[in-house]
Amino acid sequence: MEKEAKVKKVAVMTDTITAMPQGVADKYDIKIVPMGIVIDGKLYRENEINLPEYYQKLLQITEQEKLPTSSSISAGEFLEACRELSQKSDGIVYISHSVRLGMSSKAALAAKQMLQEELPNIKIEVIDSGTACGAQMLITLEAARAAAASKSFAEVVAVANSMIPRVKYIIVADSLEYLASGGRILDGRAWAEAKVSTRALLETDASAGKIHAPLARYGTKKKAVEGLLEIMKERCRDKKLHVVVEHINAPDEAEKLKKQVSSQLQCVELYVTKTLCVVGRHVGPGSLILSWWAED
């Protein structure tokens, strides 16, 4: 049987840290590789977990050592994904979450090296987005649009890299305990160690090298969301925005934030997504994440 004909120049791949809805991935022909989550000593792919049950159980755990732990994508899983994509494309671009947040980009680089002899005619690029969540999703979407427009491999890579300094996300954290216990508090460590009982806004901005940097604190979640909207209006009032509203087991609050953002800002693209297990474990149930980039 003849090898399947190549149908596109570049295949775009990302991971489930983006919380990209499968329908969006299908629309833009994006391959999503799942992260792993270890629950009670057993490893699962996070896209196979029943989320309501997972969060119900997570909220009941009181001992840190019993909390689920995340597992980066393995080199073997990347090998499998790249072999699949090589059947229909001449190049593969994987857009990863920041290496400061997980080791998946390193595993992808290892897989790339392994494939150099097996697939010598396939170009593979591993891009550390310097970010995560909806911001990573927005970078991936722009790369996929470039690929769909039959841009060259180099052009798709350039589009992805050009988006990295443009995207940002702000977490409205219900608690900093999950970020701290999971080792993902990073630039917000001082606030976590202070153990002040407030809702916090934490910002990630790859252009400034910030991940979960302290932005503002409020006494209530309502005030925190109001503060977030004021920050957005101050920064982006006259700009056209591409936005992702993400929630961790808080769908009603996410829908409310979506309406507030769409009515108070100029959104040309707006998604509401739900995080899967890994981000949910590290950021904590009840939290919201607002990601965006602004057109020039």
Disulfide bonds with the S-S distance in Angstrom:
none
